[in-house]
Amino acid sequence: MSTPASRTASVRRATSESTIELELDLDGTGQSTIDTTVPFFDHLLTAFAKHSLTDLTVRATGDTHIDAHHTVEDTAIVLGQAIRQALGDKAGISRYGDALVPLDEALAQAVVDVSGRPYLVHSGEPEGYEFHLIGGHFTGSLVRHAFEAIAFHAGLTVHVTLVGGRDPHHIAEAEFKAFARAFRQAKALDPLVQGIPSTKGAL
């Protein structure tokens, strides 16, 4: 019986706005060491790692004295790139995943297709959520922006729907946990799948 290829990646990105170093293992146990200098984003990425069973190490610095935007965006870009790299040719994966995750009063649904076609549908957040500050200088708008960057650079089709919620922290965390659980299903190796799970023969 052959040993499955390692589904790991290591990516570094440096610009005038940020420096990101990221390592991941898609077949991990959810261990993580996260330091983006944006504490609430660290919290969300830690939840992603834990609930997707992805081992994740992130070291990031950036111009957070201006805004958290650049560091969050660039970290999400690198995470997407690493996911795409680690997935390889996607042979034997389940491809699809979906999850409905509560966090107290918040309820979020995520559906993921490892399609090779980047697309994000993100809906249901309450009016004004994008302007709310969470954890000091993380705005609600960065949740959607992070999903956009991950989906685009990983080649994922992602639907995230907030079914209900009131607390901004709970909303963001429920959405990230739902995405993590859906991604966990989609990336999983399925012994019943032979080759690439697509009629086109490529993803």
N, C-alpha and C positions, 0 to 999 in steps of 0.2 A: 504494500500500500504506500503510495507516494505521500510525501509531506507537503502540505499546502504552502504556497509561497507566502513569504512575510508581507503583510499588508501594513507597512509602516512608511512614514515620510518625515523628512526634515527640510524645512524651508526657512530662508532668511530673506528679509526685505528691508532695505535701508533707503530712506529718502531724506530730504531736508526737513520733513515734518515728523518722522518717526523711524525707529529701528525695531524690527520685530524678528524674534527667533522662536520657532515653533517646531515641536516634535510630536508626532502622534502614532499610536498603534491602534488600528481599528479592531483588533482582536484582543484587546486588553480587558481589564476588570473595572475600569472607571477611576483609576488612580490619576491624580492631577497635582501639578504644581503651577499655579497661575499667578503672574505678577505683571499686570498691564499698567500699573500706577493709576488705574481707574477702579476703585474698590467695588463699585456695584457691578461693573462688567466682569471683574474677577469672580464675583458671586454667580453670575449667570453662566460663565464658561465652566466653572466648577460643577454646576448643576448639569450642564450639557455633558461633560465628561462622565459624571457618575451615572446618569440615567441612559446614556447611549452605550455604556460599557466601552468607552474609548479612553485609553491612557493618553493624557495630554499634558505637555509642558509648554508654557508660554512665558517668554521674557520680553517685555516691551517697554520702551521709553518713547516719549514724544512731547510735543508742545502743548501739554495740558494746562500750562499757564495761560494759554490763549483760549482753549476749548478742549473738551474731551473728544470732539468729533474725529479729528485726524487719527488719533491712536485707536479708537474703536473701529473706524472704517478699515484702517490698514491691517489691524489684527484679524478682522473678519475676512478680508481679502486673502491673507496668508492661510487662515484656517480652511477656506474653500479650496485654495490651491493644494494644500496638503491632503485634504480629503480626496480630491481628484487623482492626485499622484498615488495615494495608498490604495485606491480602488483598482488601479491597473486596468485590465481589459474587462473587468466586471463579470468574468465568467463564474457561474455557479451561485450568484447572489440571488436573494429573493426579489430584489428590485423595488418592490412597493412596501410601504409601511404606513400605518395610521395609528393615532393615539388620541384619547380624550383624557385630559389630566386636570384635576381640581387642585386648587390651593385656597383653602377656606372658601370665601365667597366667589372667588374667580374660577372660571372653567374655560379651558382652551382646547381646541382641536387642531391637530396638525396632520397633514398627509404629505408623504414624500414619495417621489418617483425618481430613481437614479436613471434618468432618461438620457443624459447627455445634452439636454435642451434646457438652458437656464430660464426659469420662469418663477415669479413670486406673485401669489395672490394673498393679500394680508388685509383682513377686515374685522370689524366689530369693536374696535377700541372706542371708548367714549369720546365725545367731542372735547377738544382741548387737551387730550392726553399727551399729545406730542410736545406740549409746552411745559409739562410738569417736570420739576426737578426731583430726581430720585438719588438719594445718597450724595447730595452735595452738588455735583456738576454733571450728572448723567441725565439727559433729557429723554422723555418718553419717545421722541422721534428716532432716537438711536436704536431702539429695538427693531423697528422696521428696516432701518438702514443696514443694520448688521445682518439681518436675514437676506436682504437684497445682495449684499456682497458675498455672503457664503454661497447662496444659491447660484449666482452668476459664475463664480470662480470654481465651484465644485461641479457644475453642470447638472444641477438638481432642479426638478420641478417641485415647488413647495407651496402648499396652501396652508396658511395659518389663520384660524378663525377664533376670535374671542367670543365665546358663547355668552358670557356674562362676567361682571367683575366691577369692583368699586375701588379697591386700594391699588394705587399705581405699582407698588412693589410686587404685590401678589399677581397682578396682571402680567407684568414682564416675566416673572419667574414661571408662572404657569405656561406661558407661551414657549419659553425656552425648554421647559421640561417636556412639553408635548412634542416639540420638534425633536428633542433628543430621543424620546421613546419611538417615534415614527422612524427616525433615521436608524435606530438600533435594529428594527425589523427589516428595513430596506437593505442595509449593508450585510445582513446575516447570510452566511453560506448555507444554502439549502441542498441537502444531499439528493433531492429529487430533480434538481435543475441540472440539465446537461448543457454545458457551453454557455453562450450569451443568451440571457432571457429576453430575446427580441426576435420578431419575425424577419427583421432586416439583417440580423447576424452581427450587429454592432450597436453599442450604446455610447 
